[in-house]
Amino acid sequence: MADKPSVLFLCVHNAGRSQMAAALLTHLLGTGVLPDGSLAMFNPDRLTFGQAVYLSPIIAAAQSVPGVLEVQVTRLARLVLGRPPPRATPDRVPGNGMLTLGASEIARLDQNPNAPGNGRLTLLLRGGR
């Protein structure tokens, strides 16, 4: 996705922020398998070449976590190797709610700080404990 990562802003109520962030990043929006056996949103087995990244499933996944009151995506952008990373401006969220990919590209959200070009997501949490 982006070296300056995509950003998801969450307003939480009566919930632990660190537990909520872990649930989102490592489970729902991660690359693994969920406790119920379903695949996390960015599991490679769920994705195909050229498949766009839609905001609505990301927002729905975040809203499905108990205690989340509000979800706002403030940046959804891609990293183009050799160019400066995208800036955090309001126009960094596609107006049509999707990040399009090329025919030979597959979306990744590996959360690997050593390989930010493989997708990173930053969560900004407000409220909770």
Buried (B, 14 or more C-beta within 10 A) or exposed (E): BBBBBBBBBBBBEEBBBEEBBEBBBEBBBBBEEEEEEEBBBBBEEEBEEEBEBBBEEBBEBBEEBEBBBEBEBBBBBBBEEEEEBBEEEEEBBBEEBBBEBEEEBEBBBBBEEEEBBBBBBBBEBEBBE
